[in-house]
Amino acid sequence: MKRSAPALVPASSLGIIALASLLTTELHAADWPQWRGPHRNGHSAETGLLKEWPKEGPKLIWQIKNIDSGYSTPSVVGDQIYLLSNEGLENEFVLALSTKDGSRIWSAKLGVVGNPKQNPSYPAARSTPTVDGKNLYALSSDGDLVCLETSNGKERWRKSLRKDFGGQPGVWAYSESPLVDGEALICTPGGSNATMLALNKNTGAVIWKCALPEGGEASYACPIVFESGGVKQYVQFLQMGLIGVEAKTGKLSWRYERSAQGSPAVIITPLADKDCIYSGAFRVGGALVKPLKKDGAFVAEEIYFNNKLPVGLGGVVKVGDYYYGSSGQGVMCVDFKTGEIKWEERGIGPSSWLVADGRLYLHAEKGEVALLEPTPEAYREKGHFTPPDRPTRLNQMEKAWAYPVIADGRLYLRDQNLLWCYDVKAGK
C-alpha cells in the first residue's frame, strides 16, 4: 500500500446510487456495514460527535491485543464487529467481536494467506467484510470468497476467485472488499476469464462475467455503484485503469487508463460525485473523468489530470466542493471541479480518511490520529493523539494501513493485532 512498492490492504449524489438499496438489510445510521461505510464514500451519517478533542484525545473505552495480524478495516453492525485476520500464513479467518468489550463471539476460517512471497513483503489479511442482513461476505487475500451467517459464522457458500474463475491477483494478493447491490455480489477476480464478476448473493451462482482479454491483475481497489446516462454501472479501478461495467449485463461501458498507467499498485477506491469520478494511483497522479454517451457509446472525458493530486492508500473523501486525501508526504485539500490544490501540509503525514458530523478523522500511516475541520482555507487540527501500545512492525516499511471507522458514537482503530475503541460522542 504505500510508498515504495506499496503494500495493500487495500451521498450524496446522482453519481452514486443510494446504497440504502445496496444493502438490503434495514441499517441504522450508527452502523458501518462495509468498506468505507454505508455508501462506500467514507461518510458517516452520525451526529452529536465531539467537534474538538481534549489534549489527550477522546476517552478510550477498551483496547484488545489478540485479534492476530492483518490490515483489514472492521465493519460494525449492531453489537458486533467483523474483520479479517491471519495467524501465520496458513490460517486467514473472519473474526466477530462484541462492541461492548471486544471479546470474541466466533471465528471462521477462510483459507491460507495469499501470495506469501512478496517484495516488499506484507503477507496478511487485507479486505473488509460486507454485512448484508443476516449474511456476511468476505474475500481472503488468497481469493477465497465466502458467505457466512452473522450470528454464528456458519458457512453458506464458497467460491475461489483463482480456481473457479481463473483470477489474477497482484503481487500483494487480493485486497478487494465485496460489493452487495440488491441480489448481486460484485467482485474482481482479475485475469481474462472473469475480470469482474456478479454472483447471486444467496447461492453464489454466476449472474454474469465481464471478460476482458487484457484484464490483467485485479489491483487493490474496491468497486462502487455509479449512474451515467440513465444506466447503472459498477466502476472499478483495475491495474489496467478505471472501467465502467453495465450492472445488468456485465458489458464493458467505458475505460480510462491514464490514472493507472505506470503504477506498481493501483489502490484507491474511486470517488464519485454526481456525474464525475476521481481516481489516482501511486507514481502516476490523479484525474477526474466524466463518462458520457456519444453516438450510442460511452466514453470517459478527462476533466483534468495532475501528477500532484492525492494517491495515498488512505483514499479520498469529499466535503462540499472539495476533496481531501494524501500525497507521498502529507495531506491536501483539492477543488473537486477544477483540480486546484487549495492547501498541502505535512500534518500527521499520509493517512486514511473518514467524514462524520462536520469533521475529518485521520488515521496516519505512522499510527497517530487527528481530527480536522474541513475547510479549503487551511489545515486546521481540532485534536491529535497517539493510541497506546502500538504493535511491532514486520519491517521498517510497514505502516498502520487500516482505515478509521465510526459506529454508534465510537471510533474504532485497528493496527495489526490491536483494536482500540474510543468514545467520540459529545457530552450532553
C-alpha positions as CSV (number, residue, x, y, z in Angstrom):
1,M,0.0,0.0,0.0
2,K,2.1,2.7,0.3
3,R,5.2,4.4,-0.6
4,S,7.9,2.4,-2.3
5,A,6.4,-0.7,-3.8
6,P,3.2,-0.3,-1.8
7,A,1.6,-2.7,0.4
8,L,-2.1,-3.1,0.3
9,V,-4.5,-3.6,2.5
10,P,-6.5,-2.3,0.0
11,A,-24.1,10.8,-0.9
12,S,-25.0,12.1,-1.8
13,S,-25.2,12.5,-5.4
14,L,-26.8,11.4,-8.6
15,G,-23.5,9.6,-9.3
16,I,-23.6,7.1,-6.5
17,I,-26.9,5.3,-6.3
18,A,-28.3,5.4,-2.8
19,L,-26.7,2.4,-1.2
20,A,-29.6,2.1,1.1
21,S,-30.8,-0.1,-1.8
22,L,-27.3,-1.6,-2.0
23,L,-27.6,-3.1,1.4
24,T,-31.0,-4.7,1.6
25,T,-31.0,-5.0,5.4
26,E,-32.5,-2.2,7.4
27,L,-29.5,-0.4,8.7
28,H,-29.2,2.3,11.4
29,A,-27.2,5.5,11.0
30,A,-24.9,4.1,13.7
31,D,-23.9,1.1,11.6
32,W,-20.8,0.8,9.4
33,P,-21.6,-2.3,7.4
34,Q,-18.9,-2.4,4.7
35,W,-15.8,-0.9,3.3
36,R,-15.8,2.9,3.7
37,G,-19.2,3.0,5.3
38,P,-22.8,2.7,4.2
39,H,-22.3,4.5,0.9
40,R,-18.6,3.4,0.2
41,N,-17.6,7.1,0.2
42,G,-16.0,7.4,3.7
43,H,-19.0,9.2,5.2
44,S,-20.9,8.5,8.4
45,A,-24.4,9.9,9.0
46,E,-23.9,10.2,12.7
47,T,-24.3,13.5,14.6
48,G,-23.7,14.6,18.1
49,L,-20.0,13.9,18.0
50,L,-17.2,15.9,19.6
51,K,-16.1,18.9,17.5
52,E,-12.8,19.1,19.3
53,W,-10.8,16.6,21.3
54,P,-9.1,17.2,24.7
55,K,-5.3,17.3,24.6
56,E,-5.0,13.6,25.5
57,G,-7.6,12.6,22.9
58,P,-11.1,11.2,23.3
59,K,-11.9,8.7,26.0
60,L,-10.5,5.1,25.5
61,I,-13.4,2.7,26.2
62,W,-11.4,-0.5,25.6
63,Q,-8.5,-2.0,23.7
64,I,-7.6,-5.6,22.8
65,K,-4.3,-7.1,21.6
66,N,-5.3,-10.6,20.5
67,I,-7.0,-10.2,17.1
68,D,-3.9,-11.6,15.3
69,S,-2.3,-10.0,12.2
70,G,-3.8,-8.1,9.3
71,Y,-4.7,-4.8,7.7
72,S,-8.4,-5.4,7.4
73,T,-10.6,-2.5,8.4
74,P,-13.6,-3.5,10.7
75,S,-17.3,-3.5,9.8
76,V,-19.7,-2.7,12.6
77,V,-23.4,-3.6,12.7
78,G,-25.5,-3.6,15.8
79,D,-23.5,-5.0,18.7
80,Q,-20.9,-6.9,16.6
81,I,-17.6,-6.0,15.0
82,Y,-16.4,-8.0,12.0
83,L,-12.9,-8.1,10.5
84,L,-10.3,-10.4,8.8
85,S,-7.1,-11.6,10.5
86,N,-4.5,-14.2,10.0
87,E,-2.5,-16.4,12.3
88,G,0.7,-17.2,10.5
89,L,0.4,-17.9,6.8
90,E,-1.8,-21.0,7.0
91,N,-4.9,-19.6,8.7
92,E,-6.8,-16.5,7.5
93,F,-10.2,-16.1,9.1
94,V,-13.2,-13.9,9.8
95,L,-13.5,-12.7,13.4
96,A,-16.7,-11.5,15.1
97,L,-16.2,-9.4,18.3
98,S,-18.5,-7.7,20.8
99,T,-18.8,-3.9,20.6
100,K,-19.2,-4.0,24.4
101,D,-15.6,-5.0,25.2
102,G,-14.0,-6.5,22.1
103,S,-14.5,-10.1,23.3
104,R,-14.6,-12.9,20.7
105,I,-18.0,-14.2,19.6
106,W,-16.9,-16.5,16.8
107,S,-14.3,-17.1,14.1
108,A,-14.5,-18.8,10.7
109,K,-11.6,-19.9,8.6
110,L,-11.3,-18.6,5.0
111,G,-8.0,-20.3,3.9
112,V,-4.4,-19.5,3.6
113,V,-2.7,-16.1,3.2
114,G,-2.3,-15.3,-0.5
115,N,1.0,-14.6,-2.3
116,P,3.2,-15.0,0.8
117,K,6.4,-14.3,-1.3
118,Q,6.0,-10.6,-1.8
119,N,8.6,-7.9,-2.4
120,P,8.3,-5.8,-0.3
121,S,6.8,-8.4,1.9
122,Y,3.5,-7.8,3.7
123,P,1.6,-11.1,3.6
124,A,-1.6,-10.7,5.7
125,A,-5.4,-10.5,5.6
126,R,-6.5,-7.3,3.9
127,S,-10.1,-6.8,2.9
128,T,-13.1,-5.6,4.9
129,P,-16.2,-7.9,5.3
130,T,-19.5,-6.8,3.9
131,V,-22.6,-7.3,6.1
132,D,-26.0,-7.6,4.4
133,G,-28.9,-8.6,6.7
134,K,-28.1,-12.0,8.3
135,N,-25.2,-12.7,6.0
136,L,-21.6,-11.6,5.8
137,Y,-19.4,-11.7,2.7
138,A,-15.6,-11.9,3.0
139,L,-12.8,-12.2,0.4
140,S,-9.5,-13.6,1.6
141,S,-6.1,-12.5,0.4
142,D,-5.8,-15.8,-1.5
143,G,-9.1,-15.3,-3.3
144,D,-11.5,-17.4,-1.1
145,L,-14.9,-15.7,-1.4
146,V,-17.2,-16.9,1.4
147,C,-20.8,-16.2,2.6
148,L,-21.2,-16.6,6.4
149,E,-24.1,-16.2,8.8
150,T,-23.5,-13.2,11.0
151,S,-25.0,-14.9,14.1
152,N,-22.5,-17.8,14.3
153,G,-20.1,-17.8,11.4
154,K,-21.7,-20.8,9.7
155,E,-20.7,-21.1,6.0
156,R,-23.5,-20.8,3.4
157,W,-21.4,-21.0,0.2
158,R,-17.8,-20.6,-1.0
159,K,-16.0,-19.8,-4.3
160,S,-12.4,-19.4,-5.2
161,L,-11.5,-16.5,-7.5
162,R,-8.3,-18.2,-8.5
163,K,-9.7,-21.8,-9.1
164,D,-13.3,-21.1,-10.2
165,F,-12.7,-18.0,-12.3
166,G,-9.0,-18.0,-13.4
167,G,-8.4,-14.9,-11.2
168,Q,-5.2,-13.0,-11.4
169,P,-4.3,-11.0,-8.2
170,G,-1.5,-8.6,-8.0
171,V,1.8,-9.1,-6.2
172,W,0.2,-8.3,-2.8
173,A,-2.7,-10.7,-3.3
174,Y,-6.4,-9.8,-3.1
175,S,-7.4,-6.8,-1.1
176,E,-10.9,-6.1,-2.5
177,S,-13.9,-5.8,-0.3
178,P,-17.0,-7.3,-1.9
179,L,-19.9,-5.1,-3.0
180,V,-23.5,-6.1,-2.5
181,D,-26.1,-4.5,-4.8
182,G,-29.6,-5.9,-4.5
183,E,-29.4,-9.6,-5.2
184,A,-25.9,-9.3,-6.7
185,L,-22.5,-9.7,-5.2
186,I,-19.8,-7.9,-7.2
187,C,-16.1,-8.8,-7.1
188,T,-13.0,-8.6,-9.2
189,P,-11.1,-11.8,-9.9
190,G,-8.8,-10.1,-12.5
191,G,-7.4,-12.1,-15.4
192,S,-9.1,-12.5,-18.8
193,N,-11.8,-15.1,-18.0
194,A,-13.9,-13.1,-15.4
195,T,-12.1,-9.8,-14.9
196,M,-15.2,-8.6,-13.0
197,L,-17.9,-10.9,-11.7
198,A,-21.5,-10.8,-10.5
199,L,-22.8,-13.6,-8.3
200,N,-26.1,-14.3,-6.7
201,K,-25.5,-13.3,-3.1
202,N,-27.8,-16.1,-1.8
203,T,-26.3,-19.0,-3.7
204,G,-23.0,-17.9,-5.3
205,A,-24.3,-18.7,-8.8
206,V,-22.9,-16.7,-11.6
207,I,-25.1,-13.9,-12.9
208,W,-22.5,-12.6,-15.4
209,K,-18.8,-12.4,-16.2
210,C,-17.1,-9.3,-17.6
211,A,-14.2,-11.0,-19.5
212,L,-11.6,-8.6,-20.8
213,P,-8.8,-10.2,-22.8
214,E,-6.3,-7.6,-21.4
215,G,-7.8,-7.7,-17.9
216,G,-4.5,-8.4,-16.2
217,E,-4.1,-8.0,-12.4
218,A,-7.1,-7.2,-10.3
219,S,-5.4,-4.4,-8.4
220,Y,-6.3,-3.5,-4.8
221,A,-9.3,-1.1,-5.2
222,C,-12.9,-1.8,-4.5
223,P,-15.9,-1.3,-6.9
224,I,-18.7,1.3,-6.4
225,V,-22.2,1.9,-7.9
226,F,-22.5,4.7,-10.4
227,E,-25.1,6.0,-12.8
228,S,-24.3,7.6,-16.1
229,G,-26.8,8.5,-18.9
230,G,-29.5,6.6,-17.0
231,V,-27.5,3.4,-16.9
232,K,-26.4,1.9,-13.6
233,Q,-22.8,0.8,-13.7
234,Y,-20.2,-0.7,-11.5
235,V,-17.0,1.3,-11.5
236,Q,-13.7,-0.4,-10.6
237,F,-10.1,0.8,-10.7
238,L,-8.0,-2.1,-12.2
239,Q,-4.3,-2.3,-12.7
240,M,-5.1,-1.5,-16.4
241,G,-7.1,1.5,-15.5
242,L,-10.6,2.8,-14.5
243,I,-13.6,1.0,-16.0
244,G,-17.4,1.2,-16.0
245,V,-19.4,-2.0,-16.4
246,E,-23.1,-2.2,-17.1
247,A,-24.8,-3.5,-14.0
248,K,-27.4,-5.6,-15.7
249,T,-25.2,-7.4,-18.2
250,G,-21.6,-7.0,-17.2
251,K,-20.8,-5.4,-20.5
252,L,-17.8,-3.0,-20.5
253,S,-19.2,0.5,-21.0
254,W,-16.0,2.6,-20.9
255,R,-12.5,2.8,-19.7
256,Y,-9.9,5.4,-18.7
257,E,-6.3,4.3,-18.4
258,R,-4.2,7.4,-17.7
259,S,-4.6,7.5,-13.9
260,A,-3.2,3.9,-13.6
261,Q,-0.5,3.7,-16.3
262,G,2.9,3.0,-14.8
263,S,1.8,2.4,-11.2
264,P,3.1,-0.7,-9.4
265,A,-0.1,-0.8,-7.2
266,V,-3.5,0.7,-8.0
267,I,-5.2,1.0,-4.7
268,I,-7.6,3.9,-4.2
269,T,-11.3,3.1,-4.4
270,P,-12.8,5.6,-6.9
271,L,-14.6,8.6,-5.6
272,A,-17.8,9.5,-7.5
273,D,-19.9,12.7,-7.2
274,K,-22.8,13.5,-9.5
275,D,-21.6,12.6,-13.0
276,C,-17.8,12.6,-12.3
277,I,-15.3,10.1,-10.9
278,Y,-11.9,10.7,-9.3
279,S,-9.1,8.1,-9.4
280,G,-5.4,8.2,-8.7
281,A,-2.5,5.9,-8.4
282,F,0.9,5.7,-6.8
283,R,3.7,7.1,-9.0
284,V,1.2,8.4,-11.5
285,G,-1.2,11.1,-10.2
286,G,-4.9,11.7,-10.1
287,A,-7.6,12.5,-12.6
288,L,-11.3,13.5,-12.8
289,V,-13.3,12.0,-15.6
290,K,-16.9,12.3,-16.8
291,P,-18.4,9.3,-18.6
292,L,-20.6,10.5,-21.5
293,K,-22.7,8.8,-24.1
294,K,-21.7,9.8,-27.6
295,D,-23.0,8.2,-30.8
296,G,-24.6,5.4,-28.8
297,A,-21.4,4.5,-26.9
298,F,-19.9,5.6,-23.6
299,V,-16.6,7.4,-23.4
300,A,-14.7,8.8,-20.4
301,E,-14.0,12.5,-20.9
302,E,-11.0,13.7,-18.9
303,I,-11.8,16.9,-16.9
304,Y,-8.3,17.2,-15.5
305,F,-5.1,15.2,-14.7
306,N,-2.3,16.2,-12.3
307,N,0.6,14.1,-11.0
308,K,0.5,16.1,-7.7
309,L,-3.0,15.0,-6.7
310,P,-3.9,12.6,-3.9
311,V,-2.7,9.0,-4.4
312,G,-2.2,7.8,-0.8
313,L,-3.5,4.5,0.3
314,G,-6.0,6.1,2.7
315,G,-8.3,7.1,-0.1
316,V,-10.1,10.4,-0.7
317,V,-13.2,11.9,0.8
318,K,-15.4,14.8,-0.4
319,V,-17.0,17.5,1.7
320,G,-18.8,20.2,-0.1
321,D,-16.9,21.4,-3.2
322,Y,-13.6,19.9,-2.0
323,Y,-11.9,16.6,-1.5
324,Y,-9.2,15.6,0.9
325,G,-6.5,13.0,0.6
326,S,-2.8,12.2,1.0
327,S,0.2,12.7,-1.1
328,G,3.5,10.9,-0.6
329,Q,4.5,13.2,2.3
330,G,1.4,14.8,3.8
331,V,-2.3,15.7,3.3
332,M,-4.1,18.1,1.0
333,C,-7.4,19.8,0.0
334,V,-8.4,19.9,-3.7
335,D,-11.2,21.7,-5.5
336,F,-13.2,18.8,-7.0
337,K,-14.3,20.6,-10.1
338,T,-11.0,22.1,-11.1
339,G,-8.3,20.0,-9.5
340,E,-6.8,23.1,-7.9
341,I,-4.8,22.3,-4.8
342,K,-6.1,24.6,-2.1
343,W,-3.6,23.6,0.6
344,E,-1.0,20.9,1.2
345,E,0.6,20.3,4.6
346,R,2.7,17.6,6.2
347,G,0.3,17.4,9.2
348,I,0.4,13.9,10.7
349,G,1.5,12.6,7.3
350,P,-0.2,10.2,4.8
351,S,-3.4,9.0,6.4
352,S,-6.7,7.1,5.9
353,W,-9.8,9.3,5.9
354,L,-13.3,9.4,7.3
355,V,-16.0,12.1,7.5
356,A,-18.5,12.4,10.3
357,D,-20.6,15.3,11.7
358,G,-18.6,18.1,10.1
359,R,-15.2,16.8,10.9
360,L,-12.4,14.8,9.1
361,Y,-10.9,11.8,11.0
362,L,-7.4,10.8,10.0
363,H,-5.5,7.6,10.9
364,A,-2.0,8.2,9.9
365,E,0.3,5.6,8.5
366,K,2.7,6.2,11.4
367,G,-0.1,5.4,13.8
368,E,-1.2,8.9,15.0
369,V,-4.8,10.1,14.9
370,A,-6.1,13.6,14.1
371,L,-9.4,15.5,13.9
372,L,-9.6,18.2,11.3
373,E,-12.0,21.0,10.3
374,P,-12.8,20.5,6.6
375,T,-12.1,23.8,5.0
376,P,-10.2,24.9,1.9
377,E,-8.6,27.8,3.8
378,A,-6.0,25.9,5.8
379,Y,-5.1,22.7,7.6
380,R,-6.9,23.1,10.9
381,E,-6.5,20.4,13.6
382,K,-9.2,20.0,16.3
383,G,-7.5,17.2,18.1
384,H,-4.5,14.9,17.9
385,F,-3.4,11.8,19.8
386,T,-1.4,8.5,19.6
387,P,-3.1,5.2,20.6
388,P,-1.2,3.3,23.3
389,D,0.8,0.1,23.0
390,R,1.3,0.2,19.2
391,P,2.5,-3.0,17.6
392,T,6.0,-4.0,16.4
393,R,6.3,-3.7,12.7
394,L,7.1,-6.6,10.4
395,N,9.7,-4.4,8.7
396,Q,10.6,-0.7,8.5
397,M,8.3,-0.1,5.5
398,E,5.2,-1.4,7.1
399,K,2.7,1.2,8.4
400,A,-0.7,1.5,10.0
401,W,-3.0,0.9,7.0
402,A,-6.4,0.1,8.4
403,Y,-9.0,2.9,7.9
404,P,-10.8,4.5,10.8
405,V,-14.4,3.5,11.5
406,I,-17.2,5.3,13.4
407,A,-20.3,3.4,14.6
408,D,-22.7,4.4,17.3
409,G,-20.6,7.3,18.6
410,R,-17.5,5.2,18.8
411,L,-14.2,5.5,16.9
412,Y,-12.6,2.1,16.0
413,L,-8.9,2.0,15.1
414,R,-7.1,-1.2,14.0
415,D,-3.3,-1.7,13.7
416,Q,-2.2,-5.3,13.1
417,N,-3.2,-7.3,16.2
418,L,-4.6,-4.4,18.2
419,L,-8.0,-2.8,18.1
420,W,-8.9,0.4,20.0
421,C,-12.4,1.7,20.8
422,Y,-12.9,5.4,21.7
423,D,-15.9,7.4,22.8
424,V,-16.3,10.4,20.4
425,K,-19.8,11.4,21.4
426,A,-20.3,14.9,22.6
427,G,-21.4,15.4,26.2
428,K,-25.0,16.4,26.9
